[in-house]
Amino acid sequence: MQALLVEDGRTDRMFHRGILERAGYTVREAANGYEGWEAALEQVFDLVVADINMPKLDGLALTRLLRDQHRAPTLPILLVSSDGDARVREEACRAGADAYLVKPLRPEEFLAAVRDMAGGRA
């Protein structure tokens, strides 16, 4: 299983990568939404995990691109953010995210969300 991890924070990226790899994913990293979009055009993924607040192209815009212009519009997308405001969560849903979690993430919470989106395969 292939996961695309789009996160500008190095520490968060390492944390998320470790959990995804323990769940059986091969992880490709991108440091911003634009790099994530380029990766999605080059490779097929089973899951995308993206931060909302990133330079160049934020996670909401990346999600919209994946939903509107990508060859796999049903690709599971998990958005994460340090902002727990209900309006941000609603915007994530409108953009097409399948799940939304607030940082800091607990490993078991993150893994449960990934498993739910993968239909229990992870």
Steps between C-alpha positions, in 0.01 A plus 500: 500500500625843404443816706572859408592707805483875438628694800728803521609432860795263512419368849135437412604336175732259686228420756232431238739304281592266786136421574416446133799271449410294808152466347653349187515802269788600279515877548591771253552839662430848368590820688215709357178464308657574164752218545212278610303582186801421281545167682132413446542560128801268488387213719185321613435514876264312728485782755587869535575664835544877475540794731264788432738791562791470259692726265447515122177298501309427819335170587152626415607606150687172454190306602286695252749428222507131584121483505438713190789420269661177611454159341392351836224722643420242771853503641479508884622838629571579865559867581673606820529842658585667827174695458208326665246765403175354365518730195834350398360148541200595284727648233705178500180299442387736221841464335451124491695366798388163632628574849636792702718481810632772728868512596668394712395154390499198722647201314198278570259770377700552181526126434127449564415770245735343244349156558146635470579662167681189374205277586697333778788399271769702677 
